[in-house]
Amino acid sequence: MQTAIISTGLAIVLFLCLYLGFRTGLRLGMQTAKGNVPPKLAPVKAVKEAVMPDKPDPATAEMLKGHANMMAYDGFLPEEKR
């Protein structure tokens, strides 16, 4: 019984993947046939944009600065470190 449930689940997932892939390919193919070339995605640029936002808001910058200060704390005063 467990095998049947797993097989059914995998069949549904495989069907959905094939359906969505066919639908996406058909849409892109029809756009190309009409002369609309879809924009080429640069993976390196997309990852850089996702990792490094252009300009963080001031609240986030202040919070990150406070977090960096907390992580740098070692329990000693500046004059004790000498």
N, C-alpha and C positions, 0 to 999 in steps of 0.2 A: 504494500500500500504506500509506503514511504517513497519507493522508487517511482510509482505512478505520479505522485504529487510533485516530486522533483522534476520528473520528465515533462509534466504539463507546464510547470513554471518556466523551465528552460525553453520550451517550445513557444510560449507566449512572448518571452523576452526576445528570442530570435526572430519571431514574426514582426514584432514592433521595430527591431533594428532594421530589418530588411525593408519594411514599409516606409520608415522615415528616410532611409537612404535612397530608396527609389523616388520618393516624393521630392527630396532635395535635389537629386540629380535631374529629375524631369523639369523642375522649376529652373535650375541653372541652364539646362539645355535649351529650354524654350526662350529664355532671356538672350542667350547667345545667338539663337537663330534669328531673333528680331534685331540683332545688332547691338544690344546692350551687354557690354562685357563687364562681368562683375569685378569689383576692385580686388586686386591681389593683396592678400594679407601677409605682412611680414612678421613671422613668429617672434623674432628677436625684439622688434619694436613693440609688439603687443605685450611681451613679458616685461620689458623695461617700463612701459606705461603702467602696468598692473603693480609692479613692485615699487616704483618710485613715482608717487603722484607729483604733479607739477608744482603746486604750492599748498603746503598743509595749512589748515586754519590755525589761528593763534592759540585757541584753546588746546588743540592737540599738541602744538609745539611746546606749550607751557607744561602740559602733563608729561610729555616725553623728557623734558629737561628735569623735572622733579624726579621722575623715575631713574634717570641717569645719576642724579645726585644720591638717591637712596642706595643704588647698587654700588656706588663708589665709596660709601661710608665704611670705615674700618674700625671705628671706635676711638681713634686717637685724635687729639687736638693737633693743629698745625705745628705748634712749638714742641710738642712731644715727639714728633717724627724726626727731628734733627738729631 
